[in-house]
């Protein structure tokens, strides 16, 4: 991560787990990633949540063994609670990626994937929700 996503590395974003169905990314509120209100800066939450969805897209592209481009084309975020302590961002929509990649390979047309990611604090309370619109296309 240090070489591919240095800002995420320095902000403390780390992969907890990745499987065929979901990804979990962790970030801990620290001085370097906080806002003036002593909570996790919204952009750090955005980086961690995008990574949770993007790593699933990257995993499926690697498995497809094809040249496929990927790009976030739209993003929405909702913040529901002050993010302090350890926050886990979870995306459980890998199945959508696999289907879209297969369709793009079959048709040669670009596909759009909408992926939900949610951040939870140590008490299991949701602190933020994101929706990412990923565009993928076989090159």
N, C-alpha and C positions, 0 to 999 in steps of 0.2 A: 504494500500500500504506500510505503514511503516514496517510491519512485513514480507510481502511477497517479496517486492522489495525495500529494504532500500536505495540502491544507487540511484534508480530512484526518490524516495521520496526526498532525500537530494539535488538532482540536480534540483528539482522543477517541475518534470513531474506530471501533473494532468489530470484526465479524465474530459473533458468538457461535452461530451454526448456520449451515446451509445444507439443504437436502433437495430431493427431487420435487418436494411439495412446498417448501417454505424457506425463508431466510430470516435470521434474527441478527440485528445489529445493535451494539451497545455504545452508549456515550455517557460519560459521567460529567455532571456539572462541575466545572472548575473555574478558576480565575481567568484562564486564557480563553474560555468559550462562553463567558457570561455577558449579559446585557447590563445596562445601568441599574436594573431592578433586581439584581442578584439572582437571576435565573438563567437557564440555558437560552442563548441567543437564538432567535427564530431561524436564522440562516444555517446554524449548526444542526438544528432539528431537520431542516430541509436537506442538508447534505446526507445525514444519516438515513433519513427515510428514502431519499432517492437511491441511495446505495442498496437499501433492502430490496427495492424492486429491480434496480438495474443489474444487480449481481445474478438474479434469476434469469434475466434476459441474456446476459453474457454466457451463463452456463448452458442454456439451450442452444445458443448460436454455436458454441464450441462443440456441442454434441451433434449438431446438424452437419458439421464438416462442409459448410458452404460459406462463401463470402456474403455476409448479410450485414447491412448497415442498421444502426439503431440510433434514435434521437428522441429526447423528450420534446414533445411538440406542445404540451400544455401541462400545467400543474396548478392544483388548488390546495390550500392548507387551512385548517381550522385549529385554533388553539383554545383548549378548554380549561386548563389548569396550569399554574406556575410549575415549570419543569425544573426541579432540583433533585439532587442525588443521582442515582443511576437510572437511566431511561433506556428501555428496550424497544426498538422499532421492529415490528413484525409484518412481513408480507407473506400471505399464504395463497398466492395466485399463480404459481408456476404453471399450472395446467392451461391457463389462458395463453401463455407464451408459446408453449409447445404446439397448441392448435393453430395459432397465428403463423408460426414459422412454417409448419407443414402446408398451410394454405398458400402462403407466399411462394414456397418452392413449387407447388403444383401449378399455380396460376401465373407466376412471374409478376404479380401485382403487389404493391405495398399494402401492409396491413396496419391497423391501429389496435392497440391494446390499452385497456383502462385497468390500472392496478391500484388497489387500496393498500395503504400502509398506516399502521396505527402505533403510536408511542405510548408506553405504559411506564409509570414510575414504580418504585420498589414495593408499593402497597397494591399494585395491580390496577391502579386508577389511570384511565386514559388522560393523557395530557395534550395530545394533538393527533389529528387525522389528516392524511394527505391522499390525494388522488393524482396519479401520474398517467398521462397519455403518452404512450410510447409509439413511435412510428418505426416500423421495420420494413426492410425491402431487400430482396435478393439482388446482389450486384451483377 
